[in-house]
Amino acid sequence: MADVAHTRRNPLRAAPNLLTLLRICLAPFLVAAVLEAHYGLGFGLFVAAGLTDALDGTLARVLKQRTQLGQYLDPVADKLLLSTLFLVLTHLGLIPATVTVLVLGRDVAILVVAAILYAGAGRREFGPSFLGKANTVAQVAAVAAVLLHQLTKAQWVADFRLLALCATIALTVGSGLQYAWIAARRLGAQAANGSSAK
């Protein structure tokens, strides 16, 4: 009865996760718009996706509805959207292949390390660091700038595009090295605990 009453008092309790799912659903439409060179529509959909990302986190905090599903779903939605767009924009020649290789390589490496940590020690948490969050912001800025650059050739947009891509490269490498250091420490601690247990 208490759970039912709690649900009735919080009709928006599922809103954060629904917004995250909406962001995932926007991905194919956004990709299609970019591939068909409808950059205005693509930029608008990307902004909408960014707004859902900001809003779902805000709602989760305000409503105190941070769920385990949401904790897994939110980064998956971000990576799905950004990784797909980096691939598509590289395919169209709008983002250098080197940048996309670095971005995807780092994400794959983090997934592999997280899987190793989980298999070895049952540790599921591998939360984002400050550099990791900054890297996501840089990636979002880079995609937005690239799309906007297709709509206007204003010098400030070109400069912002270059700055965002350079920041993405630097933060991708920096956050990747930081995650590698964190993983090495955890694996070292795991090995030490295993040795002491013997």
C-alpha positions as MATLAB code, in Angstrom:
seq = 'MADVAHTRRNPLRAAPNLLTLLRICLAPFLVAAVLEAHYGLGFGLFVAAGLTDALDGTLARVLKQRTQLGQYLDPVADKLLLSTLFLVLTHLGLIPATVTVLVLGRDVAILVVAAILYAGAGRREFGPSFLGKANTVAQVAAVAAVLLHQLTKAQWVADFRLLALCATIALTVGSGLQYAWIAARRLGAQAANGSSAK';
ca = [
       0.000    0.000    0.000;
       2.842    2.367    0.865;
       4.460    1.782   -2.540;
       1.149    2.473   -4.307;
       0.660    5.690   -2.361;
       4.236    6.742   -3.086;
       3.692    6.143   -6.799;
       0.494    8.220   -6.725;
       2.288   11.069   -4.995;
       5.031   11.013   -7.651;
       3.367   10.668  -11.053;
       6.585   11.905  -12.686;
       8.829    9.308  -11.040;
       9.475    7.594  -14.401;
      10.028   10.864  -16.291;
      13.867   10.872  -16.124;
      14.134    7.389  -17.650;
      11.480    8.220  -20.244;
      13.491   11.274  -21.311;
      16.581    9.100  -21.636;
      14.641    6.646  -23.803;
      13.404    9.581  -25.883;
      17.025   10.585  -26.469;
      17.801    7.068  -27.692;
      14.774    7.185  -30.001;
      15.950   10.510  -31.455;
      19.260    8.975  -32.569;
      18.098    7.310  -35.832;
      16.156   10.409  -36.922;
      19.164   12.604  -36.181;
      21.490   10.305  -38.108;
      19.086   10.179  -41.060;
      18.835   13.978  -41.133;
      22.625   14.366  -41.172;
      23.136   11.678  -43.823;
      20.572   13.404  -46.048;
      22.329   16.748  -45.511;
      19.385   18.281  -43.624;
      21.789   19.985  -41.258;
      19.262   22.453  -39.870;
      16.986   19.620  -38.809;
      19.972   17.640  -37.559;
      21.203   20.551  -35.455;
      17.702   21.073  -34.024;
      17.357   17.395  -33.113;
      20.809   17.422  -31.532;
      19.886   20.434  -29.405;
      16.652   18.659  -28.403;
      18.640   15.567  -27.430;
      20.955   17.746  -25.344;
      17.984   19.323  -23.585;
      16.550   15.898  -22.697;
      19.966   14.956  -21.298;
      20.057   18.027  -19.061;
      16.403   17.683  -18.085;
      16.483   14.002  -17.135;
      19.393   14.576  -14.755;
      17.689   17.605  -13.208;
      14.397   15.740  -12.753;
      16.165   12.742  -11.238;
      17.770   14.999   -8.626;
      14.681   17.118   -7.917;
      12.310   14.139   -7.708;
      14.949   12.005   -5.977;
      14.293    9.271   -8.522;
      17.825    8.117   -9.289;
      17.394    4.489  -10.283;
      19.957    1.844  -11.158;
      18.354    1.565  -14.592;
      18.819    5.284  -15.113;
      22.458    5.122  -14.015;
      23.155    2.543  -16.718;
      20.799    3.918  -19.371;
      21.959    7.552  -19.333;
      25.613    6.952  -20.312;
      24.513    4.328  -22.846;
      22.228    6.901  -24.485;
      25.036    9.476  -24.539;
      27.576    7.076  -26.033;
      25.108    5.718  -28.576;
      24.245    9.196  -29.811;
      27.756   10.670  -29.806;
      29.602    7.626  -31.164;
      27.099    7.233  -34.008;
      27.342   10.917  -34.911;
      31.146   10.867  -34.864;
      31.098    7.907  -37.257;
      28.539    9.521  -39.550;
      30.279   12.915  -39.600;
      33.614   11.213  -40.290;
      31.995    9.261  -43.123;
      30.830   12.586  -44.581;
      34.313   14.063  -44.218;
      33.220   16.633  -41.622;
      35.259   15.270  -38.697;
      38.850   13.991  -39.102;
      39.105   10.210  -38.852;
      41.859   10.555  -36.233;
      39.451   12.230  -33.813;
      36.809    9.540  -34.236;
      39.345    6.724  -33.860;
      40.568    8.254  -30.593;
      37.019    8.748  -29.272;
      35.835    5.241  -30.129;
      39.126    3.617  -29.103;
      38.943    5.196  -25.665;
      35.331    4.099  -25.161;
      36.091    0.522  -26.221;
      39.138    0.419  -23.938;
      37.059    1.621  -20.974;
      34.416   -1.039  -21.664;
      37.074   -3.761  -21.829;
      38.735   -2.627  -18.605;
      35.368   -2.359  -16.841;
      34.542   -5.908  -17.963;
      37.900   -7.162  -16.659;
      37.379   -5.453  -13.300;
      33.889   -6.931  -13.038;
      35.076  -10.418  -13.991;
      38.040  -10.272  -11.617;
      36.560   -8.581   -8.589;
      32.838   -8.239   -9.242;
      33.171   -4.463   -9.231;
      30.506   -2.781  -11.285;
      31.264    0.838  -10.544;
      33.626    2.601  -12.897;
      32.173    6.056  -12.577;
      33.075    9.000  -14.771;
      35.944   11.215  -13.659;
      36.071   14.992  -13.982;
      38.147   14.636  -17.151;
      35.671   12.071  -18.459;
      32.762   14.459  -17.959;
      34.748   17.307  -19.514;
      35.489   15.049  -22.480;
      31.777   14.389  -22.987;
      31.099   18.132  -22.938;
      33.865   18.664  -25.508;
      32.413   15.938  -27.744;
      28.948   17.482  -27.557;
      30.420   20.900  -28.372;
      32.396   19.433  -31.280;
      29.358   17.760  -32.864;
      27.235   20.882  -32.379;
      29.944   23.088  -33.883;
      30.428   20.795  -36.882;
      26.689   20.769  -37.596;
      26.405   24.521  -37.088;
      29.351   25.060  -39.436;
      27.276   23.478  -42.204;
      24.625   26.130  -41.646;
      26.877   29.178  -41.434;
      30.468   29.885  -42.416;
      30.852   32.617  -39.801;
      34.439   32.855  -38.586;
      33.520   32.420  -34.936;
      31.776   29.133  -35.751;
      34.849   27.887  -37.629;
      37.070   28.900  -34.708;
      34.733   27.244  -32.196;
      34.673   24.067  -34.312;
      38.468   23.886  -34.330;
      38.694   24.604  -30.606;
      36.080   21.940  -29.762;
      37.811   19.306  -31.896;
      41.201   20.106  -30.331;
      39.652   19.953  -26.848;
      38.075   16.606  -27.726;
      41.447   15.187  -28.762;
      43.225   16.478  -25.645;
      40.511   15.377  -23.206;
      40.059   11.992  -24.903;
      43.751   11.228  -24.445;
      43.889   12.748  -20.956;
      40.778   11.000  -19.624;
      41.871    7.739  -21.265;
      45.208    7.872  -19.449;
      43.418    8.731  -16.203;
      41.077    5.740  -16.524;
      44.079    3.522  -17.311;
      45.783    4.727  -14.133;
      42.641    4.110  -12.051;
      42.232    0.635  -13.561;
      45.898   -0.206  -12.906;
      45.516    0.806   -9.251;
      42.398   -1.298   -8.829;
      43.951   -4.314  -10.525;
      47.059   -3.873   -8.356;
      44.925   -3.731   -5.221;
      43.023   -6.812   -6.393;
      46.278   -8.708   -6.957;
      47.591   -7.636   -3.548;
      44.396   -8.784   -1.835;
      44.596  -12.106   -3.656;
      48.187  -12.627   -2.540;
      47.439  -11.748    1.088;
      44.471  -14.116    1.078;
      46.809  -16.972    0.183;
];
